């Protein structure tokens, strides 16, 4: 089946989603008829480690004091995590809390920073957006969606991107079917990157490119994006190697300068290769700053970073390193520079374009060599 990833289709889908999202959420009334289901009872997808300090953390408790404090603090965010279930309920409620009262950022709405994002699977098996929670407080008990068409179907809820999740319960009428769906056992795609991988500045938790690609490729995803702190550090690498991925995606250049790239790219690839001899590694250049066509400093930053990264990639190939795939940075965002929020971080359109650019390399990587 051919999928149309055109800008026109994106804009039409976005317009429909925005129109639906403007419908006010109804505050959920306490009712003895509502049965609540704690997602921790059956598991959340996107957790790479079981021995976390809090359930929804992205790094194990052992990482505290090993990775830099900034990385540790950002690892408490629930970016990339989702929970799956099946129900025939006509209404879905949520009762959840986030760890920080900072629900939004100047360039990123509360729906993306602290919201919940609901998708459902249609009769053809495609995941389609349904509703988003618009948080106004750290603790929200609200109707996520109501008036659903009759019938049982699979749902997934993406967790907040730039906030920690403290708890999450899903509520449906006690007479409705509710079947938890455990996290998939397939090997995940592991993304290690910057604020862009982390999700800035998506309007909803399901919109960053790792989540888009997870849906397109029907693969679990582990998102290890650390805003401002994706720096190809060996201290993070020692936890990356504990995972059992289908592919690693290294996308750290926006947080690094040329000297750091030269110093750290080859050691990081070798660190991963020593632990996982046959797992493909996708190396992603930095996106072009939107203003780089007029701002010489931005153009220089892009150019020097890419030259250093490409040189490291060629040295790795010359040394006989196999299973490497490379994504050119100029392809990540649109030529008209109209798909970021601030010249650096993608908008939803930017993430859509970035997913399109990375998808071919990921498909090639997943089909290229046997997985260890």
DABEL-V957310 format. One record per pair of residues at least 24 apart in sequence whose ideal C-beta (glycine too) atoms are under 7 Angstrom apart, sorted by the first residue. I is the first residue (numbers start at 1). J is the second residue. If there is no record, write none. Layout:
BEGIN
I/J + I/J
END
This chain:
BEGIN
5/356 + 10/349 + 10/352 + 14/348 + 17/129 + 21/132 + 25/133 + 25/134 + 25/142 + 25/143 + 26/143 + 26/146 + 27/142 + 28/93 + 28/141 + 28/142 + 28/143 + 28/171 + 33/173 + 33/174 + 34/93 + 34/171 + 34/173 + 34/174 + 35/171 + 35/172 + 35/174 + 35/178 + 36/95 + 36/169 + 36/171 + 37/169 + 37/170 + 37/178 + 37/180 + 38/169 + 39/83 + 39/168 + 39/170 + 41/180 + 42/180 + 42/182 + 43/182 + 43/183 + 44/81 + 44/83 + 44/183 + 45/81 + 45/82 + 45/83 + 45/84 + 45/183 + 45/184 + 45/220 + 46/80 + 46/81 + 46/82 + 46/220 + 46/221 + 46/222 + 46/223 + 47/81 + 48/222 + 48/243 + 56/81 + 56/159 + 56/164 + 56/165 + 58/224 + 59/239 + 60/239 + 63/239 + 66/235 + 67/235 + 67/236 + 68/229 + 70/229 + 71/226 + 71/229 + 71/236 + 74/226 + 74/227 + 74/229 + 75/226 + 76/164 + 77/161 + 77/162 + 77/163 + 77/164 + 78/159 + 78/160 + 78/164 + 78/165 + 79/161 + 79/198 + 79/199 + 79/223 + 79/225 + 80/210 + 80/211 + 80/221 + 80/222 + 80/223 + 81/159 + 82/156 + 82/157 + 82/158 + 82/159 + 83/156 + 83/157 + 84/154 + 84/155 + 84/156 + 84/181 + 85/155 + 85/170 + 85/178 + 85/179 + 85/180 + 85/181 + 86/152 + 86/153 + 86/154 + 86/179 + 86/181 + 87/152 + 87/155 + 87/172 + 87/176 + 87/177 + 87/178 + 88/151 + 88/152 + 88/176 + 88/177 + 89/148 + 89/172 + 89/173 + 89/176 + 90/146 + 90/147 + 90/148 + 91/143 + 91/145 + 91/146 + 91/148 + 91/173 + 92/118 + 92/144 + 92/145 + 92/170 + 92/172 + 93/142 + 93/143 + 93/144 + 93/171 + 94/133 + 94/140 + 94/142 + 94/144 + 94/168 + 94/170 + 94/171 + 95/141 + 95/169 + 95/171 + 96/140 + 96/165 + 96/167 + 96/168 + 96/169 + 97/138 + 97/139 + 97/166 + 97/167 + 98/138 + 98/160 + 98/163 + 98/164 + 98/165 + 98/166 + 99/163 + 99/164 + 99/166 + 100/163 + 100/164 + 101/138 + 103/135 + 105/162 + 107/201 + 107/341 + 107/342 + 107/345 + 108/162 + 108/200 + 108/201 + 109/203 + 110/134 + 110/135 + 111/203 + 111/204 + 112/161 + 112/199 + 112/201 + 112/202 + 112/203 + 112/204 + 112/205 + 113/160 + 113/161 + 113/162 + 113/163 + 114/160 + 114/163 + 115/160 + 115/204 + 115/205 + 116/144 + 116/157 + 116/159 + 117/157 + 117/158 + 117/204 + 117/205 + 117/206 + 118/144 + 118/145 + 118/155 + 118/157 + 119/155 + 119/156 + 119/206 + 120/153 + 120/154 + 120/155 + 121/153 + 121/154 + 127/156 + 127/215 + 129/206 + 132/204 + 152/177 + 154/181 + 158/205 + 158/206 + 158/211 + 159/205 + 160/205 + 161/198 + 161/199 + 161/202 + 161/205 + 161/208 + 162/199 + 183/220 + 184/220 + 186/219 + 186/220 + 187/244 + 187/245 + 187/246 + 187/371 + 188/219 + 188/220 + 188/221 + 188/222 + 188/245 + 188/246 + 189/213 + 189/214 + 189/219 + 189/221 + 189/245 + 189/246 + 189/247 + 189/249 + 189/362 + 190/222 + 190/224 + 190/240 + 190/243 + 190/245 + 190/248 + 190/249 + 191/221 + 191/223 + 191/224 + 191/225 + 191/249 + 191/251 + 192/224 + 192/230 + 192/236 + 192/240 + 192/248 + 192/250 + 192/252 + 193/225 + 193/230 + 193/251 + 193/252 + 194/225 + 194/227 + 194/228 + 194/230 + 194/251 + 194/252 + 194/254 + 194/255 + 195/225 + 195/227 + 195/228 + 195/345 + 196/225 + 196/254 + 196/345 + 196/346 + 197/223 + 197/225 + 197/230 + 197/251 + 198/225 + 198/226 + 198/227 + 199/225 + 200/227 + 200/345 + 201/341 + 201/345 + 201/347 + 202/348 + 202/351 + 203/348 + 207/348 + 207/351 + 208/351 + 209/351 + 209/354 + 209/355 + 209/358 + 212/351 + 212/352 + 212/355 + 213/355 + 213/358 + 213/359 + 213/362 + 216/359 + 217/362 + 219/246 + 228/255 + 229/255 + 230/255 + 231/255 + 231/256 + 231/260 + 232/256 + 232/264 + 232/265 + 232/268 + 234/267 + 234/271 + 237/268 + 237/271 + 237/272 + 240/272 + 241/271 + 241/272 + 241/275 + 241/276 + 245/279 + 246/366 + 246/371 + 247/279 + 247/280 + 247/282 + 247/362 + 247/365 + 247/366 + 248/272 + 248/279 + 248/281 + 248/282 + 249/282 + 249/284 + 250/281 + 250/283 + 250/284 + 251/284 + 253/285 + 253/286 + 253/305 + 253/309 + 254/286 + 254/287 + 256/305 + 257/305 + 258/304 + 258/305 + 258/308 + 261/305 + 261/308 + 261/309 + 261/312 + 262/308 + 262/312 + 265/309 + 265/312 + 266/312 + 266/315 + 266/316 + 269/316 + 269/321 + 273/321 + 276/372 + 277/372 + 278/323 + 278/369 + 278/370 + 278/371 + 278/372 + 279/371 + 279/372 + 280/323 + 280/325 + 280/365 + 280/368 + 280/369 + 281/323 + 281/324 + 282/325 + 282/327 + 282/361 + 282/362 + 282/365 + 283/309 + 283/313 + 283/324 + 283/325 + 283/326 + 284/327 + 284/358 + 285/309 + 285/327 + 285/328 + 285/329 + 286/329 + 287/329 + 287/332 + 287/333 + 288/329 + 288/330 + 288/333 + 289/343 + 289/344 + 290/337 + 290/340 + 290/343 + 291/343 + 302/329 + 323/368 + 323/369 + 325/361 + 325/364 + 325/365 + 327/357 + 327/358 + 327/361 + 331/357 + 332/357
END
